Amino acid sequence: TKMLACGTRILGVKEYICDKPECPHVRYVTNSCGSRACPSCGKKATDLWIATQLNRLPDCDWVHLVFTLPDTQWPVFESNRWLLNDVCRLAVENLLYAARKRGQEPGIFCAIHTYGRRLNWHPHVHVSVTCGGLNKHGQWKKLSFLKDAIRSRWMW
C-alpha cells in the first residue's frame, strides 16, 4: 500500500532549488501518502481536524461521556449497522432531556465507535457536552450532569 511507502522515493521526490543563482543549495523532499491510517500523515490530518473543531466550538469546559451497549445486543447492531445512528441520537436525546429539565441548552457532539481497544466489535458512543448551556434568555449557565440520572435513562 501507499502507506508503507510513505516518505520514500517510491512515491516520488520534489526538488527545491534556491532562487539565488550563486547558491548551490538543493533540497530533496519525498512525497507522503496522505493516508489517515499512516502514523505520520494521519497525525497531521488529525491535528488539523482538531484545530478546525476547536475554532468552531465554544470556549468553555467540556465533559466526555461514553454510552455503551450491553454485549448481548452487539450482534443486533453488527447485523444492522444503520441502527447505530439511532444509538447516537438516543445518547444525545438523553443528555438534552437532562439539560432541558434544568432549562438549559448545552453544546453536544458525538462519535460512534464500533470497535474497542482490542479491535473487537464493541459498539459505543463517545459524547462531549458543554459544562453549561444557554437558558431561555440566552444567558450561559453552568450545568452538571448527574451520572446516575443519565445512566438510569440510558439503561436498556
TIDOMAR-158496 format. One line per 8 residues: their letters; for each residue y, z, x of N, C-alpha, C. Coordinates in steps of 0.05 Angstrom, whole numbers, plus 5000, padded with zeros to 4 digits. Atoms other than C-alpha are relative to their C-alpha. Example, Ala and Ser with C-alpha at 12.3 -4.5 7.8 and 13.67 -1.06 7.14 Angstrom:
2
AS> 4976 5000 5018 4910 5156 5246 5024 5000 5018; 4976 4999 4984 4979 5143 5273 5022 5014 4985
//
This chain:
156
TKMLACGT> 4976 5000 5017 5000 5000 5000 5025 5000 5017; 4974 5000 4985 5073 4993 5020 5007 5027 5010; 4993 4973 4992 5079 5068 5024 4989 5007 5028; 5012 4994 4974 5031 5071 5083 5014 4986 5023; 4985 5015 4979 5074 5020 5120 5029 5008 5001; 4971 4992 5001 5140 5056 5105 5010 5007 5028; 4988 4994 4975 5185 5057 5165 4988 4986 5024; 5013 5015 4978 5142 5009 5206 5010 4971 4999
RILGVKEY> 4992 5028 4998 5154 4938 5228 4986 4982 4979; 5015 5016 5020 5104 4914 5176 5018 4993 4976; 4982 5005 5023 5158 4920 5122 5026 4986 5009; 4977 5014 4991 5209 4885 5165 5020 5018 5015; 4981 4986 4983 5266 4904 5211 5028 4988 4996; 4972 5010 5001 5342 4899 5205 5012 5004 5028; 4987 4999 4974 5383 4885 5267 5030 5005 4996; 4971 4994 5002 5452 4916 5274 5012 4996 5028
ICDKPECP> 4987 5006 4975 5498 4889 5329 5029 5009 4998; 4973 4991 4999 5564 4918 5350 5020 4977 4996; 4980 5021 5005 5626 4879 5327 5015 4991 5026; 4985 5006 4976 5657 4882 5396 4983 4982 5018; 5015 5019 4983 5636 4822 5439 4991 5012 5027; 5007 4988 4974 5636 4864 5503 4979 5022 4997; 5019 4978 5004 5589 4917 5472 4972 4989 4998; 5027 5010 4999 5516 4907 5488 4981 5015 4980
HVRYVTNS> 5018 4984 5017 5490 4957 5436 4989 4984 4976; 5015 5012 5023 5438 4932 5386 4982 5022 4990; 5017 4979 5012 5402 4977 5337 4981 4986 4980; 5020 5011 5019 5338 4960 5300 4991 5023 4981; 5007 4980 5021 5322 4996 5235 4977 4988 4983; 5022 5010 5016 5255 4989 5200 5006 5005 4970; 4996 4998 5029 5254 4979 5125 4982 5022 4988; 5015 4979 5014 5230 5033 5077 4986 4987 4976
CGSRACPS> 5016 5011 5022 5181 5024 5020 5013 5004 4973; 4987 4995 5026 5224 5054 4964 4983 5013 4979; 5019 4988 5019 5164 5087 4931 5007 5030 4994; 4995 4972 5007 5175 5153 4892 4978 5018 5011; 5022 4984 4990 5107 5176 4919 5002 5004 5030; 4997 4998 4971 5129 5167 4991 5015 5026 5008; 4986 4975 4992 5147 5233 5026 5029 4996 5009; 4973 5005 4991 5209 5201 5056 5017 4988 4978
CGKKATDL> 4984 5013 5021 5234 5153 5002 5001 5016 4975; 5001 4984 5024 5212 5197 4945 5019 5024 5001; 4982 4977 4996 5251 5256 4973 5029 4991 4996; 4972 5010 5003 5314 5214 4978 5006 4994 4971; 4996 5006 5028 5305 5189 4907 5003 5025 4983; 4999 4974 5014 5293 5260 4882 5026 5013 5004; 4974 4987 4993 5354 5287 4918 5023 4986 4985; 4979 5015 5014 5397 5231 4888 4999 5006 4970
WIATQLNR> 5003 4994 5029 5369 5245 4818 5011 5027 4994; 4990 4973 5005 5383 5319 4824 5030 5001 5001; 4970 5000 4998 5455 5307 4847 5012 4987 4975; 4990 5013 5024 5465 5260 4788 4999 5018 4976; 5004 4982 5022 5437 5310 4739 5020 5024 5001; 4982 4977 4997 5479 5367 4767 5029 4993 4992; 4973 5009 5008 5542 5326 4754 5002 4996 4970; 5001 5004 5029 5520 5316 4681 4999 5027 4985
LPDCDWVH> 5006 4975 5013 5501 5388 4666 5023 5020 5002; 4979 4980 4999 5547 5446 4650 4995 5019 5024; 5001 4982 4977 5563 5491 4709 4997 5029 4990; 5006 4973 5011 5530 5555 4684 4972 5009 5010; 5027 4991 4993 5468 5597 4694 4980 4987 4981; 5021 5012 5016 5403 5567 4670 4975 5017 5004; 5026 4987 4997 5334 5596 4658 4978 4979 4996; 5022 5019 5001 5269 5558 4669 4977 5013 4985
LVFTLPDT> 5023 4990 5015 5213 5567 4619 4978 4979 5000; 5023 5018 5001 5143 5538 4616 4985 5006 4974; 5016 4997 5024 5108 5526 4550 4973 4987 5005; 5027 5010 4994 5033 5519 4559 4985 4997 4973; 5018 5004 5022 4978 5498 4512 4973 5013 5006; 5026 4989 4995 4911 5532 4503 4981 4978 5011; 5018 5020 4988 4857 5497 4545 4981 4988 4980; 5018 5010 5021 4815 5489 4482 5013 4975 4986
QWPVFESN> 4986 5022 5013 4868 5439 4457 5006 4977 5020; 4994 5021 4980 4875 5399 4522 4986 4974 4994; 5013 5026 5005 4822 5347 4503 5014 4984 4977; 4986 5014 5021 4861 5331 4439 5023 4985 5011; 4976 5013 4988 4923 5315 4479 4993 4979 5020; 5008 5021 4980 4885 5277 4532 4992 4975 4986; 5008 5023 5016 4857 5231 4478 5022 4988 4984; 4978 5009 5017 4922 5226 4440 5026 5007 5015
RWLLNDVC> 4977 4992 4983 4977 5227 4493 5026 4998 4986; 4975 5002 5015 5030 5207 4443 5008 5026 4988; 4994 4973 5011 5024 5278 4416 5017 5017 5019; 4985 4985 4980 5055 5304 4480 5030 5000 4994; 4971 5001 5008 5124 5282 4455 5006 5021 4980; 4997 4979 5020 5114 5329 4396 5000 5027 5013; 5000 4974 4987 5098 5386 4443 5027 5006 5012; 4973 4996 4989 5164 5376 4479 5020 5006 4978
RLAVENLL> 4982 4995 5022 5201 5372 4413 4997 5028 4988; 5006 4973 5011 5167 5436 4388 5011 5022 5018; 4990 4980 4981 5186 5474 4451 5030 5002 4997; 4971 5000 5003 5259 5453 4443 5008 5012 4973; 4994 4988 5026 5259 5470 4369 4997 5030 5000; 5005 4972 4998 5231 5538 4385 5025 5014 5013; 4976 4988 4987 5290 5553 4432 5025 4997 4983; 4977 5004 5017 5341 5523 4385 5000 5020 4976
YAARKRGQ> 5003 4981 5022 5314 5567 4328 5011 5027 5009; 4992 4973 4990 5324 5630 4371 5030 5001 5005; 4972 5000 4993 5393 5609 4394 5017 4998 4974; 4984 5003 5025 5418 5587 4325 5000 5024 4983; 5000 4974 5015 5396 5653 4295 5023 5018 5010; 4978 4984 4988 5449 5682 4342 5027 4985 4998; 4975 5015 5005 5500 5629 4321 5009 4984 5024; 4993 5015 4975 5497 5590 4387 4985 4974 5003
EPGIFCAI> 5013 5026 4994 5481 5520 4410 4998 4998 5031; 5003 5001 4971 5452 5520 4481 4996 4971 5010; 5007 5026 4987 5442 5463 4530 4971 5002 5008; 5028 5000 4995 5369 5444 4538 4991 4973 5011; 5014 5024 4993 5329 5393 4577 4972 5008 5007; 5028 4994 4995 5254 5388 4585 4986 4977 5013; 5018 5021 4987 5199 5351 4622 4972 5008 4993; 5029 4997 5006 5127 5342 4602 4985 4996 5026
HTYGRRLN> 5018 5003 4978 5077 5354 4657 4971 4999 4989; 5027 5002 5010 5005 5333 4646 4979 5010 5019; 5019 4990 4980 4973 5359 4710 5010 5026 5012; 4993 4975 4987 4971 5426 4744 5000 4997 5030; 4998 5001 4971 4976 5445 4817 4975 4988 5014; 5025 5010 4988 4903 5427 4830 4994 4971 4990; 5002 5027 5010 4916 5358 4798 4979 4998 4977; 5017 5000 5023 4873 5378 4738 5016 4995 4975
WHPHVHVS> 4986 5005 5025 4891 5358 4667 5009 5027 4989; 4989 4975 5008 4937 5414 4645 5027 4995 4987; 4974 5006 5013 4990 5393 4594 5017 5024 4995; 4980 4978 5005 5052 5437 4592 5028 4988 5002; 4973 5010 5002 5126 5431 4582 5018 5019 5017; 4980 4985 4985 5180 5454 4632 5026 4997 4985; 4974 5001 5014 5245 5472 4597 5021 5016 5015; 4977 4986 4989 5312 5490 4626 5020 5003 4978
VTCGGLNK> 4982 4994 5021 5360 5524 4579 5023 5016 5011; 4976 4986 4991 5431 5549 4589 4998 5029 4992; 4999 4971 5006 5441 5625 4591 5024 5006 4983; 4978 4997 5018 5494 5615 4539 5002 4976 4982; 4997 5022 5019 5517 5569 4484 5027 5001 4987; 4975 5001 5015 5575 5547 4442 4996 5012 4972; 5001 4990 5028 5589 5585 4378 5014 4980 4982; 4989 5019 5019 5616 5553 4315 5030 4995 5005
HGQWKKLS> 4972 5004 4993 5687 5560 4343 5003 4985 5027; 4999 5014 4974 5669 5522 4407 5003 5017 5024; 4997 4981 4978 5671 5584 4450 4973 5005 5013; 5024 4995 4985 5620 5597 4504 4993 5029 4999; 5010 4972 5002 5579 5660 4493 4974 5002 5015; 5025 4995 4986 5525 5690 4536 4977 5001 4980; 5024 5001 5017 5455 5682 4509 4976 5007 5017; 5025 4994 4987 5390 5714 4529 4978 4997 4980
FLKDAIRS> 5022 5005 5018 5324 5694 4500 4979 5023 5003; 5021 4980 4999 5273 5747 4482 4973 4986 5002; 5025 5014 4995 5208 5724 4512 4979 5005 4978; 5021 4994 5021 5165 5759 4460 5005 4985 4975; 4994 5015 5025 5202 5727 4402 4993 4970 5003; 5006 5028 4995 5196 5658 4433 4970 4996 5002; 5029 5003 4996 5124 5669 4452 4985 5002 4973; 5014 4997 5026 5104 5692 4382 5003 4975 4982
RWMW> 4996 5025 5015 5134 5629 4351 4985 4977 5013; 5013 5022 4986 5101 5585 4404 4969 5001 4996; 5029 4997 5000 5030 5613 4399 4988 4985 4977; 5013 5018 5019 4984 5567 4362 4982 5015 4981
//
